[in-house]
Amino acid sequence: MAGIIQTAYLTHMRQAARSIPRLAKYRIGSTWRTAQIEEAEVLENGIVAISFYVRRASGENVPATRFRLYDDNGSVLADKAETVSFTDETPKVLYRFRFTVEAVEGS
């Protein structure tokens, strides 16, 4: 019989999950760029959200196409292929990874 994780422990796991990512990177063209994590939070619905800014270089008109989060050891925690375009009015975009930490019933 599987046990059910208590709500308080799920809250603890969500808080811990938001503190693990230490660094973000994104790719524009063939170049990987580093970004500082701006915010790591647990939203009201329990989703863990990690946010960072993606910036283009002045005059550059190439979209960002891949996004990653890393831990202290340099291991990739999350990796997503997605296209984010820029305009002259938006030289930077706030990018957000969202994770669900939940209990599921299983054997």
C-alpha positions in Angstrom: 0.0 0.0 0.0 1.4 3.4 -1.0 1.5 6.2 1.5 0.3 9.7 0.9 2.7 12.6 1.4 1.4 15.1 3.8 0.5 18.6 2.5 3.1 20.2 4.8 5.9 18.0 3.3 4.8 18.9 -0.2 5.1 22.6 0.7 8.6 21.9 2.1 9.5 20.1 -1.2 8.3 23.0 -3.3 10.3 25.5 -1.2 13.4 23.3 -1.6 12.8 23.0 -5.4 12.8 26.7 -5.9 16.3 27.0 -4.2 18.1 24.4 -6.3 18.5 26.3 -9.7 21.6 28.5 -9.5 22.1 29.6 -13.1 20.2 30.0 -16.3 21.5 29.9 -19.9 19.8 30.6 -23.2 20.9 30.2 -26.8 20.7 32.9 -29.5 22.0 31.6 -32.8 24.9 29.3 -31.9 25.9 31.3 -28.8 25.0 30.3 -25.2 24.5 33.3 -22.9 24.3 33.3 -19.1 21.5 34.9 -17.1 21.0 35.5 -13.4 17.9 34.1 -11.9 15.7 37.0 -11.1 13.1 35.3 -9.1 12.4 31.8 -7.7 8.9 31.4 -6.1 6.2 29.1 -5.2 2.9 30.4 -6.7 -0.4 30.2 -4.9 -1.4 27.1 -6.9 1.8 25.3 -5.7 3.7 25.6 -9.0 7.4 26.4 -8.6 8.4 29.3 -11.0 12.0 30.2 -11.9 12.4 33.5 -13.8 15.2 35.2 -15.6 15.7 37.8 -18.3 16.7 36.9 -21.9 18.5 39.8 -23.6 19.5 40.4 -27.2 22.6 42.3 -28.1 22.1 45.8 -29.6 21.1 45.5 -33.2 20.7 41.8 -33.0 17.5 40.4 -34.5 17.9 36.6 -33.9 15.4 34.8 -31.6 16.4 32.8 -28.5 15.7 29.1 -29.1 16.8 27.1 -26.1 16.7 27.7 -22.4 18.3 25.8 -19.5 18.6 25.9 -15.7 21.7 24.6 -13.9 22.5 23.5 -10.3 25.6 24.3 -8.3 27.5 21.4 -9.9 26.8 22.6 -13.4 24.3 19.9 -14.1 21.3 20.7 -16.3 18.1 20.7 -14.3 15.7 21.8 -17.1 16.1 22.2 -20.8 13.5 23.6 -23.2 13.4 24.3 -26.9 11.2 27.3 -27.6 11.4 30.3 -29.8 11.3 33.7 -28.2 11.6 36.7 -30.6 12.7 40.3 -29.8 11.6 43.6 -31.2 13.2 47.0 -31.0 10.7 47.8 -28.2 11.4 44.6 -26.3 15.2 44.0 -26.2 14.7 41.8 -23.2 12.1 39.2 -22.2 11.3 37.7 -18.8 11.4 33.9 -19.3 9.9 31.5 -16.8 10.2 27.8 -16.1 7.3 26.3 -14.2 7.4 23.0 -12.4 4.6 21.1 -10.6 5.5 19.3 -7.4 2.7 17.0 -6.4 1.9 13.7 -4.9 0.5 11.0 -7.2 -0.9 7.7 -6.1 1.1 4.7 -7.3 2.4 1.4 -6.3 
